[in-house]
């Protein structure tokens, strides 16, 4: 039985003169399972119609019997498509009464750098043991297990890639997705190299987090974007 989780917790980015609020942690298996437990979200269960139409076959295939194991509840949810992530964000938006969306890659960089110079921020994170990557734990861990960066945000680097949305192509009915920050298996050299993904990609090393800001046009584009401009 899934116990309903608390609402997402946010950190202002940057703390002085915030441009946005970003989820302190990636969305967890517990939170995503709570979303799926809502009858209105039944289509997004592993074999549901929405999942079959909008995600690769790997969607949630690491959940035994279609639900997360107890020792996985606080891990970031992975193996979900960007379409599924947006469905969760829309559901959670209604629940907490504030618009939520995926971050852009620029917003991810702003939060990850946390006011530190380009050439120093990642070394600083590694030296302070805040990164779950090939050089440390090297497998998926619970969110926040490696602490927070100077902006109070966890796992922006390592553990699982963060899904990010670039609205620059939204006017053409599309949008560019990337996955930023590397994962638990990533070597140091790949932690700053984003992956290009599509709206249906499901991988065991890609998760997502919530962002909220006044940039409603980004939220609307994220919610409406689909393959070839459809609303599938």
C-alpha positions as CSV (number, residue, x, y, z in Angstrom):
1,X,0.0,0.0,0.0
2,X,1.4,3.4,-1.0
3,X,1.3,6.1,1.7
4,X,0.6,9.5,0.2
5,X,3.7,11.7,0.2
6,X,4.0,15.3,1.2
7,X,3.9,18.0,-1.4
8,X,7.2,18.7,-3.3
9,X,9.6,21.0,-1.4
10,X,11.2,23.9,-3.4
11,X,14.3,26.0,-3.2
12,X,14.5,29.6,-4.7
13,X,17.0,29.9,-7.6
14,X,19.0,32.0,-7.1
15,X,18.3,32.5,-3.3
16,X,18.8,36.3,-3.7
17,X,16.4,37.6,-6.4
18,X,14.8,34.2,-7.3
19,X,14.0,33.6,-11.0
20,X,12.2,30.3,-10.2
21,X,11.5,27.7,-7.6
22,X,13.1,24.3,-8.2
23,X,12.3,21.0,-6.5
24,X,14.9,20.3,-3.8
25,X,14.8,16.7,-4.8
26,X,13.9,14.7,-7.9
27,X,10.4,13.2,-7.9
28,X,10.6,9.9,-6.0
29,X,9.1,6.5,-6.7
30,X,6.8,7.2,-3.7
31,X,5.5,10.4,-5.2
32,X,5.0,8.9,-8.7
33,X,3.2,5.8,-7.2
34,X,0.9,8.2,-5.4
35,X,0.1,9.8,-8.7
36,X,-0.7,6.4,-10.2
37,X,-2.9,5.4,-7.3
38,X,-5.3,8.2,-8.2
39,X,-8.0,6.6,-10.4
40,X,-7.8,9.6,-12.7
41,X,-4.2,8.5,-13.5
42,X,-5.0,4.9,-14.3
43,X,-4.0,5.3,-17.9
44,X,-0.4,5.9,-16.8
45,X,0.0,2.6,-14.9
46,X,2.5,0.4,-16.6
47,X,0.1,-1.3,-19.0
48,X,-2.4,1.6,-19.1
49,X,-3.5,3.2,-22.4
50,X,-1.6,6.5,-21.8
51,X,1.6,4.6,-21.0
52,X,1.4,2.3,-24.0
53,X,0.8,5.3,-26.3
54,X,3.3,7.7,-24.8
55,X,6.3,5.7,-23.5
56,X,8.7,3.1,-24.6
57,X,8.2,-0.5,-23.5
58,X,10.8,-0.1,-20.7
59,X,8.4,2.2,-18.9
60,X,8.5,1.4,-15.1
61,X,9.8,-2.1,-15.9
62,X,12.0,-2.0,-12.8
63,X,8.9,-1.9,-10.5
64,X,7.9,-5.5,-9.5
65,X,4.2,-6.1,-10.1
66,X,3.8,-2.6,-11.2
67,X,4.7,-0.9,-7.9
68,X,8.0,0.1,-6.3
69,X,9.6,-2.2,-3.8
70,X,9.6,-0.7,-0.2
71,X,13.4,-0.1,-0.4
72,X,12.9,1.9,-3.6
73,X,10.3,4.4,-2.4
74,X,12.7,7.3,-1.8
75,X,14.8,6.7,-4.9
76,X,14.2,9.0,-7.8
77,X,11.6,7.6,-10.2
78,X,13.3,6.6,-13.4
79,X,12.2,4.7,-16.5
80,X,9.4,7.2,-17.1
81,X,9.0,9.2,-20.4
82,X,8.9,12.9,-20.6
83,X,5.2,12.6,-21.5
84,X,4.6,10.7,-18.2
85,X,6.6,13.3,-16.3
86,X,4.4,16.1,-17.7
87,X,1.3,14.1,-16.8
88,X,2.6,13.9,-13.2
89,X,3.5,17.6,-13.1
90,X,0.0,18.5,-14.3
91,X,-1.6,16.3,-11.7
92,X,0.7,17.7,-8.9
93,X,0.0,21.2,-10.1
94,X,-3.7,20.8,-9.4
95,X,-2.9,19.1,-6.1
96,X,-0.7,21.9,-4.7
97,X,-2.4,24.8,-6.6
98,X,0.7,26.1,-8.4
99,X,1.9,25.5,-12.0
100,X,4.7,23.0,-12.3
101,X,6.8,22.1,-15.3
102,X,10.2,20.6,-16.3
103,X,13.3,22.9,-15.9
104,X,15.1,24.2,-18.9
105,X,18.7,23.2,-19.4
106,X,19.7,26.8,-18.7
107,X,17.8,26.7,-15.4
108,X,19.4,23.4,-14.5
109,X,22.8,25.0,-15.1
110,X,21.9,28.0,-13.0
111,X,20.9,25.8,-10.1
112,X,23.8,23.4,-10.5
113,X,26.5,26.1,-10.7
114,X,24.9,27.7,-7.6
115,X,26.9,31.0,-8.1
116,X,30.2,29.3,-8.5
117,X,32.6,29.8,-11.5
118,X,32.2,27.6,-14.5
119,X,35.6,26.0,-14.0
120,X,35.1,25.2,-10.3
121,X,31.6,24.3,-9.4
122,X,31.7,20.6,-10.4
123,X,35.1,20.0,-8.7
124,X,33.6,21.7,-5.6
125,X,30.6,19.3,-5.6
126,X,32.9,16.2,-6.0
127,X,35.3,17.3,-3.3
128,X,32.5,17.8,-0.9
129,X,31.1,14.3,-1.6
130,X,27.8,15.5,-3.0
131,X,27.9,13.5,-6.2
132,X,26.8,9.9,-6.7
133,X,28.7,8.9,-9.8
134,X,31.2,6.2,-10.9
135,X,33.8,7.5,-8.5
136,X,31.6,7.1,-5.4
137,X,28.4,5.0,-4.7
138,X,28.0,4.1,-8.4
139,X,24.4,2.9,-8.2
140,X,21.0,4.6,-7.7
141,X,20.5,5.9,-4.2
142,X,17.7,7.6,-2.3
143,X,17.2,11.3,-3.0
144,X,19.2,13.7,-0.7
145,X,21.5,10.9,0.4
146,X,24.5,12.9,-0.9
147,X,23.4,16.2,0.6
148,X,22.6,19.5,-1.0
149,X,24.5,22.1,-3.0
150,X,24.8,25.7,-1.9
151,X,21.3,26.5,-3.2
152,X,19.8,23.6,-1.1
153,X,19.1,21.3,-4.0
154,X,20.0,17.6,-4.2
155,X,21.3,15.4,-7.0
156,X,21.6,18.0,-9.7
157,X,24.8,16.1,-10.6
158,X,24.9,12.3,-10.5
159,X,22.5,9.7,-9.2
160,X,20.1,10.2,-12.2
161,X,19.9,12.5,-15.1
162,X,17.4,15.4,-14.9
163,X,15.0,15.8,-17.7
164,X,15.1,19.3,-19.1
165,X,12.9,21.0,-21.7
166,X,14.1,23.7,-24.1
167,X,11.2,25.8,-25.3
168,X,13.1,27.4,-28.2
169,X,11.4,25.1,-30.7
170,X,7.9,25.3,-29.2
171,X,6.7,27.8,-31.7
172,X,7.2,25.1,-34.4
173,X,5.0,22.7,-32.5
174,X,8.0,20.9,-31.0
175,X,10.6,21.3,-28.2
176,X,14.0,20.0,-27.5
177,X,14.5,17.6,-24.6
178,X,17.8,16.9,-22.9
179,X,18.9,15.0,-19.8
180,X,21.5,16.8,-17.7
181,X,23.8,16.1,-14.8
182,X,25.0,12.5,-15.4
183,X,24.0,9.4,-13.4
184,X,25.4,7.1,-10.9
185,X,27.3,5.2,-13.6
186,X,28.8,8.3,-15.2
187,X,32.5,9.0,-15.1
188,X,33.6,12.5,-14.1
189,X,34.2,13.4,-17.8
190,X,30.5,12.9,-18.6
191,X,28.8,14.7,-15.7
192,X,28.5,17.9,-17.7
193,X,27.5,16.3,-21.0
194,X,23.7,16.4,-21.6
195,X,22.0,13.6,-23.4
196,X,19.5,14.2,-26.2
197,X,16.2,12.3,-25.6
198,X,12.7,12.4,-27.0
199,X,9.3,12.5,-25.4
200,X,9.0,8.7,-25.3
201,X,12.4,7.7,-24.0
202,X,12.5,5.6,-20.8
203,X,15.8,4.8,-19.2
204,X,16.9,3.6,-15.8
205,X,19.2,6.5,-15.4
206,X,16.8,9.4,-16.2
207,X,14.4,11.0,-13.8
208,X,12.9,14.5,-13.4
209,X,12.1,17.3,-10.9
210,X,9.5,20.1,-10.6
211,X,10.1,23.7,-11.4
212,X,7.6,26.6,-10.7
213,X,8.0,30.1,-12.0
214,X,6.1,33.0,-13.6
215,X,7.2,31.8,-17.1
216,X,3.8,30.3,-17.9
217,X,4.5,30.1,-21.6
218,X,7.2,27.5,-20.9
219,X,4.7,25.5,-18.8
220,X,2.1,25.6,-21.5
221,X,4.6,24.6,-24.2
222,X,5.8,21.7,-22.0
223,X,2.3,20.5,-21.3
224,X,1.2,20.6,-25.0
225,X,4.3,19.4,-26.8
226,X,4.2,16.0,-28.4
227,X,5.7,14.0,-31.3
228,X,5.2,15.8,-34.6
229,X,3.2,18.4,-32.8
230,X,0.3,16.1,-31.7
231,X,-1.3,15.9,-28.3
232,X,-0.9,12.2,-27.8
